[in-house]
Amino acid sequence: MIERMLMNNPFPLLQTIHAPEDLRRLTRTQLEPLATELRAYLLDSVAKTGGHLSSNLGTVELSVALHYVFNTPHDRIVWDVGHQT
């Protein structure tokens, strides 16, 4: 599925997101396809530039949910990545 997305319009939902408000305008049924696009974007980017992949893929749904539920950036989110401290 990811290969097919990259051949056509690779990120149609992601291309509509420019601020957290744009994400909150999506319906709940659009959140899963958005997460799929984000994972495909990460895979495509890391394939070109290198870097860490698994930790990024593991936070896609959590990041989408937090921005969807909370009024970011007005609501502050503290994200502790303990292994970097």
N, C-alpha and C positions, 0 to 999 in steps of 0.2 A: 504494500500500500504506500509506503513512504517513497519508494522509487517512482511510482506513478504520480504522486503529488509534486515531486521535484521536476518532472518533465513538463507538466502543464503550468498552471498558475500555482507556484509552489506553496504560497502562504496567503490564501485569500482572506481568512479571518484575521490573521496576524497583521496583515497590511492595513487593516482598519483601526488598529489599536495604536494610538499616539499618546494617550494619557490614561490613568486609571478609570476615569469617567467613561471612556470608550468601552473598556472591559465590562463595566457594570451595566452598560446598555444591552449587552448580549443576553439572550435567553439562557436558561439553565441547560437546555439541550445543546446549545452551541459551545458550552464549556469543554466538553470532552473532545470535540474536533479541534478546538483551540489548543488544548494540551497536546494533541497529536501533532499539530503544526509546530508547536514550540519544540517538541522532541526532535522533529525532523530538521528544524532550523539548527538546533544544537549539534546534531549529528553532522549536518552539512558543514557547519562552521568549524567544528573540531577536526573534521577530515581535511580541511584546507589549512588550518593554522596549527593544529596540535593542541594539547592541553588536557585538562581533567574533564572526564565525561560522566562517570557514574554519579558523582555527587550532584551534578547539575540535573541529570535525568531524574534523580530521586526527589527533587524538590519542585518539579513542574506543577503537579496538581496542588500541592500545598501553597505555592506562590499564587496560582490562579485563584484558589479559594480565599486566601487572605485578602487579596485585592478586590475580590468580588463582594465579600461580606463587610469589610471595613472601609471607611471613608478615607482611604489613603490619597494624598499624603497628609491630610489633616490628622487622621488617626495615626499615631506612630507605632511602628512595628520594630521590636528589638529582636534581631536575628543573631543568635549566638552560635558561632561555629567553633565549638570547643577545641577541636584539634589544631586550630591556628593560634591559640593563645599560649 
